[in-house]
């Protein structure tokens, strides 16, 4: 495979700084060589400069409005070259990385099954009609051949280039000159990199930003390509005739070249009320007021109780009293940290009708009604196809492709951190099946749009369906999905058999070659690395089934494959076709952009696990689609509500939405056992704590189901941050002067600031140090910031954008753009940059999600919690006890890391509110509660063994305090249930698992965190398995699987010790001369309190119901009785000399 070259992107500033000294030879930039070899052996060139020369910066810099005298001056359709280039990009597998050539491997097929969607990789037209050529004609959006000549002579891209260059641009069919020669290219010497000229004028991204800010250019283009005279009158502010859209005020008819004329809105537009996209729904005062009062009462009672406990020690067992006092003080402090942030809970609602009216309906600024919504890039992360089944990931991708959002504004990026061919081909199969599934969902308004969940619904699938062909369509699509599942399940064997066959062929070739070279010499065994082969008969550049150098999980090249090329800008409606599986007449058949990304990994580099993979996606997506908003999903979390993206966009596009860094959605889970034994739904956290934080600065980021603002991830401060946080010295002269400079600085320049920058306008020369040396990435930042602004449709909306600015067509995705994306996912790109320290996902913790959200809140950003009527996303959770404990261990370990790092909330900036700081402080402190919790769980047993209690006697004062504390806790729980909507059983399950996790995973997390801080021992975590149990007949088979882990030792010990202590206490009291029933009751009560919380844990150890032999329980009881009798015999009660004490049978 020979090569075509591109010079690596560099910032304009760094490029000019290199040539300031005429005597110093500028250093050569790193070269990225792009290689592509055709089947006939020719080499072709298509660089970004070719495209730039076609567009020409002058077309965007100078804008002239005129009435077209003829239809010839109307906007033309996209050129043939653009269609061919995007088809070429989607059919090529791009690879590259550190010290390696960036190559584009043109793939004849991606999967072994047939690909029939024209947007999909590997889809091509018919064969080229040039004699001796075996290439195929490129196809357009509908799969039709792209033919440059009117005679419809079928010619491939390479033969067409040859005809233009060497044949005088004469068609080989009709012998007439080509009318369109946009594909002219320059021949490339494969041995020498192609040097791009120095950047002059405006860059590609700058031109796009200029085009978006000019609503004139937007208004001149219509969706149908027809010239709109009324729009021209509005745009040029015409002053003649009748029916003008907007009239100038009197006296301003003569503009004289100035733009200071004031326009007068039509009366109906002036009287039209402005409607918000979201509303705050406050908790009723009848609930929230008593709730706050009870918190205050309980704080007072706890203070009085602890004061009474301290001044009334138990002198008979001072050690027992001392341990209990320390634990109770910590519990009170921990409860206070957890309760204070719950003082201001709120609910929110969205109005999708207003969103549609503002962004998707015809208006004065958007006559055609084309979507003005900003783009969204969705990230799906996966790492191991064995623990994260490809079928689960494929269903998630299908739900994304079928989301109810403008197709041309939606992009999906799948990060395969394992670089597995199994994931790659599963994605390709999903893209192929999407050709049927996505139009079917649009036609019949299917919910949910995850095929596995939809076809597994237990409710009536025909409810509210009125189209007569729904039953037929559903049956056919169900059959297709069943075949799709079989293909996915068979991929591992298919890949293995294919690789074995190709390997055997290579061995035979090598043996033949060896025989030819050595006729008489004895032959040695041929050793050929056992490679993994793709469907087109070439080596897979990622991880091989049998690891080899440069083909293992930690050592492989970067890979980018455009599985589904960008859709056309206009809807592509289906037509009546008997060959189609279902009738798709008038149904939009376009699919969103789908990209497979596997970042480069090399030995010796710290790849920073999931956070590093997400940052690689941030950079790659910025270059390829640059959506101003990013939604990240785990591979097992799919879109359950197809309008979830629009729900989140309501908050981002509302007044003040430019100060929101992310919108967090609650996590909802499927496949949980009905009793929710281990509190997998986690409803107390998602429906109580997160709603409460929404009333402060916003909820914490929980790792999935979160829509980010891209510039917030880049580490910029929110707009107007200096105005909202003037600091303690704002009264001084210098501060007032600085605010004056703020007001004089254009808003678009103030929107991109960082807290460590004293300049109100960012110094762009520092960007390469922060974001790396890709000028294309740096140029995309202001574009993403501008596109993410809310509409400036109200005087109160600050930092807004003009309506209609995002209706312009998307940028061309050419080969050089993808080559640039390859360079930014290389393992060396983040060296000496701020990625992971200030920019993107933050490194240094296994819970990178919480740290990333904390950094944004610490810079002054706000977040919101979006709870939709229909769950936005759904996923799976581990229902097995061991998997659940390991999951909690990872979360708690991350919290300990946060506590011992500079991300501790005690070190937060003044921009973070006090209660928000308390909430983040609790995130880092809660694992340490396990130390005191384990001690407290052993106190009842120690009390029963010793015959003492934590107080001298169970007097009335102690019992009253205990009663009031318990009653207030129960009343607070009831009120939380009222304003959050959870159930009492869910609250109780959360309390139970709080103790289970606190006595097992949390204490292990504290020990691991201390080891890392003190000894520097790194922490490794196990990837949570998304696969179920082996019993296919039982949906909850995994619940009963007992997998032993050392985390079970502490709670198991607590259970056994408390059971034995209860037996010993009863025996001691019965055999005593003077029974101390009060101390027995106190110890037994607290022991039962501990055992009641640990009951789900004990039940999990028993396995499946009905499978535990009765003899196990009998022997357990006998052993407990025997141990208790032995204790009494060895240590008889005081005043008794005989074994057994004074007790006698009647």
QUIFENWO-V52590 format. One record per residue. N is the residue number from 0. RES is the residue in three letters. PSI is psi in whole degrees, 0 to 359 (none if undefined). Layout:
BEGIN
N:RES:PSI
N:RES:PSI
END
This chain:
BEGIN
0:UNK:111
1:UNK:183
2:UNK:149
3:UNK:145
4:UNK:152
5:UNK:141
6:UNK:139
7:UNK:147
8:UNK:142
9:UNK:153
10:UNK:148
11:UNK:324
12:UNK:317
13:UNK:329
14:UNK:320
15:UNK:328
16:UNK:337
17:UNK:336
18:UNK:16
19:UNK:322
20:UNK:114
21:UNK:338
22:UNK:346
23:UNK:128
24:UNK:123
25:UNK:139
26:UNK:146
27:UNK:134
28:UNK:157
29:UNK:132
30:UNK:139
31:UNK:111
32:UNK:124
33:UNK:126
34:UNK:136
35:UNK:125
36:UNK:130
37:UNK:171
38:UNK:335
39:UNK:359
40:UNK:3
41:UNK:157
42:UNK:138
43:UNK:161
44:UNK:136
45:UNK:98
46:UNK:174
47:UNK:331
48:UNK:328
49:UNK:318
50:UNK:318
51:UNK:323
52:UNK:330
53:UNK:315
54:UNK:314
55:UNK:122
56:UNK:333
57:UNK:334
58:UNK:338
59:UNK:333
60:UNK:321
61:UNK:121
62:UNK:128
63:UNK:132
64:UNK:132
65:UNK:159
66:UNK:122
67:UNK:124
68:UNK:334
69:UNK:160
70:UNK:348
71:UNK:338
72:UNK:6
73:UNK:157
74:UNK:139
75:UNK:162
76:UNK:163
77:UNK:145
78:UNK:162
79:UNK:325
80:UNK:322
81:UNK:317
82:UNK:316
83:UNK:319
84:UNK:316
85:UNK:325
86:UNK:322
87:UNK:319
88:UNK:317
89:UNK:343
90:UNK:9
91:UNK:141
92:UNK:116
93:UNK:130
94:UNK:158
95:UNK:186
96:UNK:207
97:UNK:126
98:UNK:34
99:UNK:159
100:UNK:136
101:UNK:117
102:UNK:150
103:UNK:111
104:UNK:111
105:UNK:118
106:UNK:127
107:UNK:326
108:UNK:148
109:UNK:323
110:UNK:164
111:UNK:333
112:UNK:168
113:UNK:136
114:UNK:124
115:UNK:358
116:UNK:132
117:UNK:339
118:UNK:345
119:UNK:150
120:UNK:139
121:UNK:354
122:UNK:126
123:UNK:172
124:UNK:206
125:UNK:178
126:UNK:151
127:UNK:139
128:UNK:358
129:UNK:128
130:UNK:135
131:UNK:358
132:UNK:133
133:UNK:14
134:UNK:173
135:UNK:154
136:UNK:138
137:UNK:155
138:UNK:161
139:UNK:198
140:UNK:329
141:UNK:1
142:UNK:6
143:UNK:152
144:UNK:139
145:UNK:110
146:UNK:122
147:UNK:345
148:UNK:151
149:UNK:342
150:UNK:357
151:UNK:33
152:UNK:125
153:UNK:120
154:UNK:140
155:UNK:175
156:UNK:317
157:UNK:317
158:UNK:326
159:UNK:319
160:UNK:318
161:UNK:320
162:UNK:324
163:UNK:320
164:UNK:314
165:UNK:344
166:UNK:12
167:UNK:26
168:UNK:40
169:UNK:130
170:UNK:135
171:UNK:348
172:UNK:298
173:UNK:355
174:UNK:21
175:UNK:153
176:UNK:145
177:UNK:138
178:UNK:336
179:UNK:114
180:UNK:44
181:UNK:347
182:UNK:14
183:UNK:132
184:UNK:165
185:UNK:135
186:UNK:149
187:UNK:135
188:UNK:118
189:UNK:346
190:UNK:354
191:UNK:130
192:UNK:144
193:UNK:117
194:UNK:120
195:UNK:145
196:UNK:159
197:UNK:143
198:UNK:130
199:UNK:144
200:UNK:217
201:UNK:142
202:UNK:175
203:UNK:315
204:UNK:323
205:UNK:319
206:UNK:321
207:UNK:320
208:UNK:319
209:UNK:322
210:UNK:322
211:UNK:322
212:UNK:339
213:UNK:99
214:UNK:344
215:UNK:311
216:UNK:324
217:UNK:318
218:UNK:338
219:UNK:337
220:UNK:131
221:UNK:162
222:UNK:331
223:UNK:353
224:UNK:1
225:UNK:146
226:UNK:131
227:UNK:111
228:UNK:321
229:UNK:320
230:UNK:325
231:UNK:319
232:UNK:318
233:UNK:320
234:UNK:320
235:UNK:2
236:UNK:50
237:UNK:153
238:UNK:17
239:UNK:160
240:UNK:187
241:UNK:158
242:UNK:21
243:UNK:142
244:UNK:315
245:UNK:132
246:UNK:140
247:UNK:154
248:UNK:160
249:UNK:142
250:UNK:357
251:UNK:27
252:UNK:330
253:UNK:110
254:UNK:329
255:UNK:36
256:UNK:6
257:UNK:158
258:UNK:22
259:UNK:11
260:UNK:142
261:UNK:129
262:UNK:152
263:UNK:121
264:UNK:148
265:UNK:151
266:UNK:323
267:UNK:331
268:UNK:326
269:UNK:327
270:UNK:351
271:UNK:124
272:UNK:147
273:UNK:132
274:UNK:131
275:UNK:159
276:UNK:337
277:UNK:161
278:UNK:148
279:UNK:132
280:UNK:103
281:UNK:150
282:UNK:136
283:UNK:141
284:UNK:332
285:UNK:344
286:UNK:313
287:UNK:328
288:UNK:310
289:UNK:327
290:UNK:314
291:UNK:323
292:UNK:319
293:UNK:323
294:UNK:316
295:UNK:316
296:UNK:317
297:UNK:325
298:UNK:316
299:UNK:315
300:UNK:319
301:UNK:319
302:UNK:316
303:UNK:320
304:UNK:316
305:UNK:324
306:UNK:320
307:UNK:321
308:UNK:323
309:UNK:320
310:UNK:355
311:UNK:75
312:UNK:161
313:UNK:100
314:UNK:341
315:UNK:334
316:UNK:71
317:UNK:330
318:UNK:321
319:UNK:319
320:UNK:317
321:UNK:315
322:UNK:319
323:UNK:322
324:UNK:315
325:UNK:316
326:UNK:317
327:UNK:324
328:UNK:318
329:UNK:320
330:UNK:320
331:UNK:318
332:UNK:316
333:UNK:319
334:UNK:322
335:UNK:318
336:UNK:324
337:UNK:330
338:UNK:325
339:UNK:318
340:UNK:354
341:UNK:13
342:UNK:338
343:UNK:58
344:UNK:148
345:UNK:163
346:UNK:157
347:UNK:156
348:UNK:155
349:UNK:161
350:UNK:95
351:UNK:334
352:UNK:319
353:UNK:322
354:UNK:317
355:UNK:321
356:UNK:322
357:UNK:326
358:UNK:343
359:UNK:12
360:UNK:149
361:UNK:137
362:UNK:182
363:UNK:320
364:UNK:349
365:UNK:74
366:UNK:329
367:UNK:348
368:UNK:18
369:UNK:146
370:UNK:130
371:UNK:14
372:UNK:150
373:UNK:163
374:UNK:153
375:UNK:127
376:UNK:123
377:UNK:128
378:UNK:130
379:UNK:124
380:UNK:136
381:UNK:156
382:UNK:329
383:UNK:111
384:UNK:346
385:UNK:321
386:UNK:339
387:UNK:91
388:UNK:138
389:UNK:330
390:UNK:322
391:UNK:314
392:UNK:320
393:UNK:320
394:UNK:323
395:UNK:316
396:UNK:319
397:UNK:322
398:UNK:329
399:UNK:314
400:UNK:333
401:UNK:8
402:UNK:149
403:UNK:81
404:UNK:150
405:UNK:126
406:UNK:319
407:UNK:348
408:UNK:1
409:UNK:135
410:UNK:142
411:UNK:126
412:UNK:127
413:UNK:120
414:UNK:115
415:UNK:95
416:UNK:350
417:UNK:348
418:UNK:40
419:UNK:136
420:UNK:331
421:UNK:315
422:UNK:320
423:UNK:310
424:UNK:330
425:UNK:322
426:UNK:318
427:UNK:320
428:UNK:320
429:UNK:320
430:UNK:324
431:UNK:317
432:UNK:334
433:UNK:336
434:UNK:331
435:UNK:316
436:UNK:314
437:UNK:311
438:UNK:327
439:UNK:318
440:UNK:320
441:UNK:324
442:UNK:317
443:UNK:12
444:UNK:62
445:UNK:138
446:UNK:134
447:UNK:165
448:UNK:26
449:UNK:113
450:UNK:323
451:UNK:316
452:UNK:321
453:UNK:313
454:UNK:352
455:UNK:4
456:UNK:139
457:UNK:350
458:UNK:173
459:UNK:116
460:UNK:347
461:UNK:5
462:UNK:132
463:UNK:13
464:UNK:126
465:UNK:342
466:UNK:133
467:UNK:336
468:UNK:12
469:UNK:317
470:UNK:316
471:UNK:316
472:UNK:318
473:UNK:320
474:UNK:318
475:UNK:318
476:UNK:324
477:UNK:319
478:UNK:319
479:UNK:321
480:UNK:322
481:UNK:318
482:UNK:324
483:UNK:317
484:UNK:319
485:UNK:320
486:UNK:319
487:UNK:315
488:UNK:332
489:UNK:357
490:UNK:316
491:UNK:314
492:UNK:322
493:UNK:315
494:UNK:320
495:UNK:315
496:UNK:318
497:UNK:315
498:UNK:320
499:UNK:320
500:UNK:314
501:UNK:324
502:UNK:317
503:UNK:320
504:UNK:319
505:UNK:323
506:UNK:319
507:UNK:317
508:UNK:317
509:UNK:321
510:UNK:319
511:UNK:317
512:UNK:323
513:UNK:321
514:UNK:322
515:UNK:324
516:UNK:331
517:UNK:95
518:UNK:314
519:UNK:340
520:UNK:150
521:UNK:139
522:UNK:139
523:UNK:161
524:UNK:134
525:UNK:126
526:UNK:112
527:UNK:130
528:UNK:136
529:UNK:96
530:UNK:166
531:UNK:129
532:UNK:142
533:UNK:174
534:UNK:336
535:UNK:9
536:UNK:28
537:UNK:163
538:UNK:140
539:UNK:126
540:UNK:352
541:UNK:219
542:UNK:131
543:UNK:158
544:UNK:322
545:UNK:108
546:UNK:142
547:UNK:163
548:UNK:133
549:UNK:13
550:UNK:47
551:UNK:176
552:UNK:328
553:UNK:13
554:UNK:89
555:UNK:163
556:UNK:162
557:UNK:142
558:UNK:134
559:UNK:127
560:UNK:120
561:UNK:98
562:UNK:318
563:UNK:117
564:UNK:162
565:UNK:139
566:UNK:165
567:UNK:159
568:UNK:333
569:UNK:153
570:UNK:143
571:UNK:91
572:UNK:140
573:UNK:157
574:UNK:162
575:UNK:121
576:UNK:118
577:UNK:341
578:UNK:345
579:UNK:150
580:UNK:317
581:UNK:161
582:UNK:117
583:UNK:30
584:UNK:129
585:UNK:20
586:UNK:132
587:UNK:121
588:UNK:0
589:UNK:153
590:UNK:147
591:UNK:165
592:UNK:131
593:UNK:125
594:UNK:132
595:UNK:129
596:UNK:128
597:UNK:108
598:UNK:157
599:UNK:140
600:UNK:135
601:UNK:149
602:UNK:145
603:UNK:352
604:UNK:140
605:UNK:112
606:UNK:355
607:UNK:33
608:UNK:225
609:UNK:323
610:UNK:319
611:UNK:322
612:UNK:320
613:UNK:321
614:UNK:325
615:UNK:321
616:UNK:323
617:UNK:315
618:UNK:315
619:UNK:318
620:UNK:327
621:UNK:327
622:UNK:324
623:UNK:321
624:UNK:328
625:UNK:46
626:UNK:133
627:UNK:348
628:UNK:145
629:UNK:127
630:UNK:123
631:UNK:136
632:UNK:142
633:UNK:161
634:UNK:342
635:UNK:8
636:UNK:116
637:UNK:165
638:UNK:111
639:UNK:330
640:UNK:112
641:UNK:342
642:UNK:15
643:UNK:323
644:UNK:320
645:UNK:326
646:UNK:314
647:UNK:326
648:UNK:335
649:UNK:320
650:UNK:319
651:UNK:328
652:UNK:0
653:UNK:171
654:UNK:127
655:UNK:1
656:UNK:343
657:UNK:350
658:UNK:7
659:UNK:128
660:UNK:326
661:UNK:159
662:UNK:115
663:UNK:130
664:UNK:150
665:UNK:151
666:UNK:127
667:UNK:147
668:UNK:149
669:UNK:163
670:UNK:15
671:UNK:141
672:UNK:149
673:UNK:325
674:UNK:350
675:UNK:61
676:UNK:320
677:UNK:26
678:UNK:45
679:UNK:329
680:UNK:333
681:UNK:40
682:UNK:330
683:UNK:320
684:UNK:312
685:UNK:333
686:UNK:346
687:UNK:296
688:UNK:317
689:UNK:323
690:UNK:324
691:UNK:317
692:UNK:333
693:UNK:337
694:UNK:353
695:UNK:244
696:UNK:355
697:UNK:166
698:UNK:162
699:UNK:158
700:UNK:127
701:UNK:16
702:UNK:335
703:UNK:160
704:UNK:42
705:UNK:131
706:UNK:115
707:UNK:152
708:UNK:126
709:UNK:316
710:UNK:336
711:UNK:323
712:UNK:332
713:UNK:351
714:UNK:14
715:UNK:157
716:UNK:158
717:UNK:156
718:UNK:148
719:UNK:28
720:UNK:322
721:UNK:328
722:UNK:323
723:UNK:336
724:UNK:74
725:UNK:342
726:UNK:175
727:UNK:347
728:UNK:31
729:UNK:345
730:UNK:351
731:UNK:163
732:UNK:319
733:UNK:322
734:UNK:319
735:UNK:323
736:UNK:324
737:UNK:322
738:UNK:328
739:UNK:321
740:UNK:330
741:UNK:317
742:UNK:334
743:UNK:349
744:UNK:134
745:UNK:145
746:UNK:324
747:UNK:336
748:UNK:331
749:UNK:346
750:UNK:337
751:UNK:90
752:UNK:158
753:UNK:151
754:UNK:333
755:UNK:8
756:UNK:124
757:UNK:341
758:UNK:139
759:UNK:334
760:UNK:125
761:UNK:140
762:UNK:108
763:UNK:344
764:UNK:341
765:UNK:351
766:UNK:319
767:UNK:327
768:UNK:333
769:UNK:317
770:UNK:357
771:UNK:179
772:UNK:20
773:UNK:110
774:UNK:329
775:UNK:320
776:UNK:317
777:UNK:320
778:UNK:335
779:UNK:344
780:UNK:307
781:UNK:331
782:UNK:315
783:UNK:323
784:UNK:316
785:UNK:318
786:UNK:335
787:UNK:1
788:UNK:151
789:UNK:166
790:UNK:137
791:UNK:64
792:UNK:15
793:UNK:142
794:UNK:334
795:UNK:350
796:UNK:113
797:UNK:153
798:UNK:43
799:UNK:174
800:UNK:155
801:UNK:144
802:UNK:143
803:UNK:2
804:UNK:338
805:UNK:20
806:UNK:2
807:UNK:155
808:UNK:157
809:UNK:166
810:UNK:153
811:UNK:134
812:UNK:96
813:UNK:177
814:UNK:322
815:UNK:331
816:UNK:316
817:UNK:324
818:UNK:324
819:UNK:321
820:UNK:325
821:UNK:320
822:UNK:328
823:UNK:353
824:UNK:12
825:UNK:160
826:UNK:340
827:UNK:352
828:UNK:326
829:UNK:355
830:UNK:132
831:UNK:33
832:UNK:181
833:UNK:12
834:UNK:127
835:UNK:343
836:UNK:322
837:UNK:332
838:UNK:138
839:UNK:203
840:UNK:136
841:UNK:137
842:UNK:170
843:UNK:3
844:UNK:146
845:UNK:343
846:UNK:67
847:UNK:339
848:UNK:312
849:UNK:318
850:UNK:319
851:UNK:315
852:UNK:322
853:UNK:318
854:UNK:321
855:UNK:314
856:UNK:326
857:UNK:338
858:UNK:358
859:UNK:358
860:UNK:159
861:UNK:158
862:UNK:163
863:UNK:159
864:UNK:119
865:UNK:102
866:UNK:112
867:UNK:156
868:UNK:315
869:UNK:130
870:UNK:132
871:UNK:312
872:UNK:153
873:UNK:149
874:UNK:193
875:UNK:156
876:UNK:150
877:UNK:120
878:UNK:354
879:UNK:142
880:UNK:314
881:UNK:315
882:UNK:321
883:UNK:319
884:UNK:322
885:UNK:324
886:UNK:313
887:UNK:325
888:UNK:318
889:UNK:317
890:UNK:314
891:UNK:323
892:UNK:319
893:UNK:323
894:UNK:320
895:UNK:319
896:UNK:319
897:UNK:319
898:UNK:323
899:UNK:16
900:UNK:178
901:UNK:359
902:UNK:9
903:UNK:135
904:UNK:341
905:UNK:338
906:UNK:16
907:UNK:159
908:UNK:172
909:UNK:349
910:UNK:344
911:UNK:132
912:UNK:157
913:UNK:311
914:UNK:328
915:UNK:323
916:UNK:321
917:UNK:318
918:UNK:315
919:UNK:328
920:UNK:321
921:UNK:327
922:UNK:323
923:UNK:341
924:UNK:333
925:UNK:329
926:UNK:332
927:UNK:343
928:UNK:336
929:UNK:328
930:UNK:312
931:UNK:330
932:UNK:318
933:UNK:318
934:UNK:317
935:UNK:329
936:UNK:337
937:UNK:345
938:UNK:317
939:UNK:319
940:UNK:317
941:UNK:324
942:UNK:317
943:UNK:322
944:UNK:320
945:UNK:345
946:UNK:10
947:UNK:176
948:UNK:171
949:UNK:341
950:UNK:163
951:UNK:310
952:UNK:157
953:UNK:75
954:UNK:177
955:UNK:322
956:UNK:313
957:UNK:317
958:UNK:324
959:UNK:314
960:UNK:314
961:UNK:320
962:UNK:315
963:UNK:318
964:UNK:319
965:UNK:318
966:UNK:316
967:UNK:323
968:UNK:316
969:UNK:320
970:UNK:321
971:UNK:321
972:UNK:319
973:UNK:317
974:UNK:323
975:UNK:321
976:UNK:323
977:UNK:312
978:UNK:346
979:UNK:335
980:UNK:8
981:UNK:175
982:UNK:159
983:UNK:323
984:UNK:322
985:UNK:322
986:UNK:318
987:UNK:320
988:UNK:322
989:UNK:320
990:UNK:319
991:UNK:313
992:UNK:339
993:UNK:319
994:UNK:322
995:UNK:311
996:UNK:325
997:UNK:330
998:UNK:2
999:UNK:285
1000:UNK:321
1001:UNK:319
1002:UNK:324
1003:UNK:324
1004:UNK:321
1005:UNK:317
1006:UNK:317
1007:UNK:319
1008:UNK:319
1009:UNK:322
1010:UNK:321
1011:UNK:320
1012:UNK:316
1013:UNK:311
1014:UNK:350
1015:UNK:21
1016:UNK:121
1017:UNK:153
1018:UNK:129
1019:UNK:136
1020:UNK:154
1021:UNK:134
1022:UNK:130
1023:UNK:126
1024:UNK:137
1025:UNK:3
1026:UNK:155
1027:UNK:192
1028:UNK:178
1029:UNK:340
1030:UNK:106
1031:UNK:342
1032:UNK:343
1033:UNK:120
1034:UNK:330
1035:UNK:35
1036:UNK:326
1037:UNK:339
1038:UNK:328
1039:UNK:0
1040:UNK:125
1041:UNK:112
1042:UNK:113
1043:UNK:139
1044:UNK:152
1045:UNK:342
1046:UNK:340
1047:UNK:347
1048:UNK:310
1049:UNK:308
1050:UNK:326
1051:UNK:320
1052:UNK:319
1053:UNK:317
1054:UNK:310
1055:UNK:316
1056:UNK:318
1057:UNK:322
1058:UNK:315
1059:UNK:321
1060:UNK:322
1061:UNK:314
1062:UNK:318
1063:UNK:318
1064:UNK:317
1065:UNK:315
1066:UNK:316
1067:UNK:316
1068:UNK:319
1069:UNK:320
1070:UNK:356
1071:UNK:149
1072:UNK:316
1073:UNK:94
1074:UNK:135
1075:UNK:79
1076:UNK:328
1077:UNK:316
1078:UNK:324
1079:UNK:315
1080:UNK:321
1081:UNK:314
1082:UNK:319
1083:UNK:322
1084:UNK:312
1085:UNK:330
1086:UNK:317
1087:UNK:327
1088:UNK:317
1089:UNK:314
1090:UNK:327
1091:UNK:323
1092:UNK:329
1093:UNK:6
1094:UNK:315
1095:UNK:326
1096:UNK:314
1097:UNK:323
1098:UNK:325
1099:UNK:329
1100:UNK:339
1101:UNK:347
1102:UNK:210
1103:UNK:145
1104:UNK:136
1105:UNK:353
1106:UNK:352
1107:UNK:118
1108:UNK:146
1109:UNK:329
1110:UNK:335
1111:UNK:316
1112:UNK:321
1113:UNK:311
1114:UNK:325
1115:UNK:316
1116:UNK:317
1117:UNK:319
1118:UNK:318
1119:UNK:318
1120:UNK:318
1121:UNK:315
1122:UNK:320
1123:UNK:319
1124:UNK:322
1125:UNK:321
1126:UNK:316
1127:UNK:323
1128:UNK:320
1129:UNK:321
1130:UNK:77
1131:UNK:158
1132:UNK:158
1133:UNK:141
1134:UNK:2
1135:UNK:133
1136:UNK:338
1137:UNK:152
1138:UNK:128
1139:UNK:352
1140:UNK:207
1141:UNK:3
1142:UNK:134
1143:UNK:145
1144:UNK:147
1145:UNK:none
END
